[in-house]
């Protein structure tokens, strides 16, 4: 009777192990599916587009900062000119 129980437990363990092993082998594939590859490609393209947009925005920012510096220098020159003219007017 103990031997029968042991045999039955062994069979249950072996069958359970085979089922679990089959699930693991059946659940894993050597290659990603076509859907996964398509999602990966879509993600890669989105990342490339985002990087290009970032580079474009950085270039635009540099150009705008350059224009801002020019405008600030121009403003400074005009303010100095205004102050000079104001001084000349006050001296009269």
Secondary structure, DSSP 8 states (H G I E B T S, - for coil): -HHHHHHHHHHHHHHHHHHHHHHHHHH--SS--HHHHHHHHHHHHHHHHHHHHHHHHHHHHHHHHHHHHHHHHHHHHHHHHHHHHHHHHHH-
